[in-house]
């Protein structure tokens, strides 16, 4: 079973919010409590909050999606597609976001 934030909270005897604060708002906890939480998390194999889940909760994805109506390999072989994606990637980098390539099925 995959370790969870709740498992860490239960093991330390604190709330889920306190464990979350250890990762996201360390200034809200004493150094000793934060270290106890992080050490317990390491011991049970909890890797920390999932960045994807956090972005969904905030409503910010941090990526520009490009939909392809042909095979995804086209994006890497067609000279015009390569140049287009290079331009999109450059603009995304300037805004601190990623690039997501999504192939759409032919049907």
C-alpha positions in Angstrom: 0.0 0.0 0.0 1.3 3.5 -0.9 2.1 5.7 2.1 -0.2 8.7 2.5 -0.1 12.1 4.2 -2.8 10.6 6.6 -0.4 7.7 7.5 2.3 10.2 8.4 -0.2 12.3 10.5 -1.4 9.1 12.3 2.2 8.0 13.0 3.3 11.3 14.4 0.0 12.0 16.2 -0.8 15.3 14.4 -3.4 16.5 11.9 -3.1 16.2 8.1 -2.8 20.0 8.0 0.2 19.9 10.3 1.9 17.4 8.0 1.1 19.5 5.0 2.6 22.5 6.7 5.8 20.6 7.3 6.2 20.5 3.5 4.4 23.7 2.3 4.6 26.1 5.2 7.5 25.2 7.4 7.5 28.5 9.2 4.2 27.4 10.8 5.9 24.7 12.8 8.7 24.4 15.3 11.9 23.0 13.8 11.7 20.0 16.0 8.2 19.1 15.0 8.9 19.6 11.3 12.0 17.3 11.5 10.0 14.6 13.4 7.3 14.7 10.7 9.8 14.6 7.8 11.8 11.8 9.5 8.6 9.7 10.0 7.6 10.4 6.4 11.1 9.1 5.2 10.7 6.0 7.4 7.4 5.0 6.1 8.2 6.0 2.5 5.9 8.9 2.0 7.5 11.1 -0.8 5.7 14.3 0.1 2.7 16.1 -1.4 1.9 15.3 -5.0 2.6 18.4 -7.2 -0.1 17.4 -9.7 -2.7 17.2 -7.0 -1.6 20.5 -5.6 -1.9 22.2 -9.0 -5.4 20.8 -9.5 -6.4 22.1 -6.1 -5.1 25.6 -6.9 -6.6 25.4 -10.4 -3.3 26.0 -12.0 -1.8 23.4 -14.3 1.4 25.1 -15.3 1.4 23.7 -18.8 0.3 24.6 -22.3 -1.5 21.8 -24.1 -1.0 21.2 -27.8 -3.4 18.8 -29.4 -2.3 16.8 -32.5 -4.8 15.2 -34.8 -2.2 13.0 -36.4 0.3 10.6 -34.8 2.5 12.1 -32.1 5.7 11.2 -34.0 4.6 13.8 -36.5 5.5 16.5 -34.0 9.1 15.4 -34.1 9.5 14.6 -37.8 7.7 17.3 -39.7 10.0 20.4 -40.0 7.1 22.9 -39.6 5.7 21.1 -36.6 9.1 21.1 -35.0 9.5 24.8 -35.6 6.0 25.5 -34.3 6.6 23.5 -31.1 10.0 25.2 -30.6 8.2 28.6 -30.7 5.5 27.4 -28.3 8.1 25.9 -25.9 10.1 29.1 -26.0 7.0 31.2 -25.0 6.1 28.7 -22.3 9.6 28.9 -20.9 9.3 32.6 -20.6 6.2 32.2 -18.5 7.6 29.4 -16.4 5.3 26.7 -17.7 5.6 23.4 -19.4 4.4 22.0 -22.7 2.1 19.0 -22.9 1.7 17.2 -26.2 -1.6 15.3 -26.6 -2.5 13.1 -29.6 -6.1 12.9 -30.5 -7.5 9.6 -31.8 -8.4 9.6 -35.5 -12.0 8.7 -34.7 
